[in-house]
Amino acid sequence: MLEKQFNPELLYNKIVHYYIDKKGYSKEKANSIAQLVIKREALKRICKNHNCGHFSHDHIRNTETCLATNCECRKFFK
């Protein structure tokens, strides 16, 4: 089973609108919060294997094999 690909733009828009509409933050403050969240979420989805560094959606979950060509990664490291 393949993991759904990470879409930072969609998440970014949701976060910005949440902080502006629901919390009443300024546009600049909402943008800075969204940037921090996107950066954190992207880092969570990158393989920590120093030979790999690909996103989790580039790995096959059940065999834990990287789908990127010329990559020796055999297991996704969190």
Long-range contacts (C-beta under 8 A, 24 or more apart in sequence): 1-60, 1-61, 1-62, 2-57, 2-60, 2-61, 3-56, 3-57, 3-59, 3-61, 4-57, 5-55, 5-57, 6-41, 6-42, 6-45, 6-55, 6-56, 6-57, 8-38, 8-41, 8-42, 11-37, 11-38, 11-41, 12-38, 44-78, 47-73, 47-76, 47-77, 48-77, 48-78, 49-73, 49-75, 49-76, 49-77, 52-77
